[in-house]
Amino acid sequence: MSRLAVVGALLALSATSAEAAPPADLDARMGEVLAATNTPGAALAIVENGVVTASRGYGVAQLDGNRKVGEHTLFAIGSTGKAITAAAIATLVDQGKLGWDDKVVDHLPDFQMYDPWVTREMTIRDLLVHRSGLGRGAGDLLFVPRTDLSRAESVRRLRHLKPATSFRSGYAYDNVLYMVLGEVIRAKTGQTWEDYTQDKVLRAAGMRDAVTDEARRFARDDRAFPHGRMSGSVRGVGDLRRLDERSATLAPNVAPAGGVSASAADLGRWLQVQLGQGKTPDGGRVYSEAAAWQMWTPQVVVPIRRQPAPITATTPLFHNYALGWNVRDYRGQMVIYHFGTVPGFKSVVVLLPLKNVGFALALNSEEDSAVQGMMYELLDHYLDAPKANWPQAFMTLEAKQRAQAVEQMEKVAAAPAKVGPSLSLDRYAGRFADPWFGPITVRAENGQLMLDFKKEHPGVTGRLEHFQYDTFVTRWQDPTIEPAYVTFVLGPTGKVDRITMRAVSPMAGFSYDYQDLAFTPITPAKP
């Protein structure tokens, strides 16, 4: 039996699901979790047997503000939107404009990966499932930190990203190939991903608040603002504060990977469409039932590692990635889900097809313990499992991990070799470029080195503080950007041959793939 048939058989079993209801103490519990994690606000939606049984806002839209989060308050939902891009592709499959296994080059003739064979063989399905051979998060610096780089140019630069493994040999999460899907949609419809997805997916699903671009988002007064802990040596440590939303907002070039913003009301409609296999509550259709099964069918095995205490019970027996969705087990049930993370926001969308239940949660903070904790509390509720304080369990683990990261960083920072720099500061200065990232400028100014990405990343400028030898540490003007070690590699003549980078924090997100950069001189440094 094919994987598609297996999913279809499982869905058929859910036709007569048991009665369900949200936890009686849901509102009180949400209040407790937000208070414990110091999260300003949240949006929550629950669908049971096709009916929205919860569509609520909690808390406030921003710290020190009095605008309450309501059912229609917009939250950035990050990578949970990958399933929305998959649905947009599904509509084109339904229209006969492309197929899941079409070669990408048949629709984007200029598309090119590093390996010519991979270029020829890459399919639409491959773009969706993280098996390209690129390393985890490869190329994310094309949009992190924020950039003015166009989507078309970002896709063009993929030809310079070297693979980490062979094609289709395994799973490694990426965002950049969803940019390619955005360009496929433009090529097949003549519309941008933003406009096509807004009309053919969000509005077709009845998601009346949801938007696909920042202009529409910023035009809404009823929106949540991003928050993060930025005052400590490791991101996630220190006092919570509101972030600048325009610098924190995901860059437009990568919006197909996570640029949707939605409300609790929208998330309820999205859950109804998902559990209805593409059918809307009023009898319409966003995509076909066949496409729904395709999007839920496992494609790539995700490696499993045993989770540490106190969250060991969350370790799955199987874990796969489908078309914009994770598929795994929990307490003997199939769970289809996806997390979302963008600066200042966290989210999750969860489906229990055999129970005909789904729920979604979005926060205007980066508190992963609240999102994962409430996810497992709700899973336990709908699977009739004993109650457990999952948010506290995740908070305990995160506190331990952050303390270890801080200790590790402090140990490294406390004992640098008191050697270097080898050159006078002006001899490090010059213009450099990486083939896929683009140009940077290093300049000597007022007795210190400055690193500037401003040509394609406006506002991304930092001071280089000497660490040891010919390695410096960035002190970015924008504190939301992860600090990096910057190492100048000198040639035999004493000039800079190349510059490499690496994240300082051991807990830096994988999108800060500094380690993949290798800048070489565009013009020689001053003699």
Secondary structure, DSSP 8 states (H G I E B T S, - for coil): --HHHHHHHHHHHGGG-------TTHHHHHHHHHHHHT--EEEEEEEETTEEEEEEEEEBSSTT---B--TT-BEE-GGGGHHHHHHHHHHHHHTTS--TT-BGGGT-TT---SSHHHHHH-BHHHHHHT-SS--TTTTGGGTSS-----HHHHHHGGGG---SS-TTSS----SHHHHHHHHHHHHHHSS-HHHHHIIIIIITTT-SS-BSSHHHHHT-SSB---EEE-SSSSTT-S-EEE--HHHHS--GGGHHHH--EE-HHHHHHHHHHHHTTTB-TTS-BSS-HHHHHHHHS--EE-------TTSGGG--S-EEE-SS-EEEEETTEEEEEEEEEETTEEEEEEEETTTTEEEEEEESS--HHHHHHHHHHHHHHHTT-----HHHHHHHHHHHHHHHHHHHHHHHHHS------SS-GGGG-EEEEETTTEEEEEEEETTEEEEE-TTTSTT-EEEEEEEETTEEEEEESSTTS--EEEEEEE-TTSSEEEEEEEESSTT--TT--GGG-EEEEEE----
